[in-house]
Amino acid sequence: MAKKTVATLHEGSKEGRAYTKVIKMVKSPKTGAYIFDEKMVPNEEVKDFFKN
């Protein structure tokens, strides 16, 4: 019965799927080492995140 309860809770909420976790590798100007820039962005803004 727990599976049915969890499944019905996820059906009603579509807002969680509207965002994507994006990770971009960026070179640090001070040390020259690579750092990771992680953000949660709306699906429409994913391409804009990687352009900058």
C-alpha positions as CSV (number, residue, x, y, z in Angstrom):
1,M,0.0,0.0,0.0
2,A,2.9,2.4,0.5
3,K,3.8,2.3,-3.1
4,K,0.3,3.5,-4.1
5,T,0.5,6.3,-1.6
6,V,3.8,7.5,-2.9
7,A,2.8,7.2,-6.5
8,T,-0.3,9.3,-6.0
9,L,1.7,12.0,-4.3
10,H,4.1,12.3,-7.2
11,E,1.3,12.4,-9.9
12,G,-0.1,15.7,-8.7
13,S,3.1,17.7,-8.5
14,K,4.7,18.6,-11.8
15,E,6.7,21.5,-10.4
16,G,9.7,19.4,-9.5
17,R,10.2,18.4,-13.1
18,A,10.3,22.0,-14.2
19,Y,13.9,22.4,-12.9
20,T,17.2,20.8,-14.0
21,K,20.4,20.5,-12.0
22,V,23.2,21.8,-14.3
23,I,27.0,21.4,-13.6
24,K,29.6,23.5,-15.5
25,M,33.3,23.1,-15.1
26,V,35.0,26.6,-14.8
27,K,38.7,27.4,-14.6
28,S,39.6,29.5,-11.6
29,P,41.5,32.7,-12.6
30,K,43.5,32.7,-9.4
31,T,44.8,29.2,-9.1
32,G,44.2,27.8,-12.6
33,A,42.4,24.8,-11.0
34,Y,39.0,23.7,-12.2
35,I,35.9,24.3,-10.1
36,F,32.4,23.1,-10.6
37,D,29.5,25.6,-10.8
38,E,26.2,23.8,-9.8
39,K,22.8,25.3,-10.0
40,M,19.1,24.4,-10.2
41,V,17.7,26.3,-13.2
42,P,14.3,26.1,-15.0
43,N,14.3,23.9,-18.0
44,E,13.9,26.9,-20.4
45,E,17.2,28.5,-19.1
46,V,19.5,25.5,-19.4
47,K,21.0,26.6,-22.7
48,D,21.5,30.2,-21.4
49,F,23.4,28.8,-18.4
50,F,26.0,27.1,-20.6
51,K,26.4,30.1,-23.0
52,N,27.7,32.4,-20.2
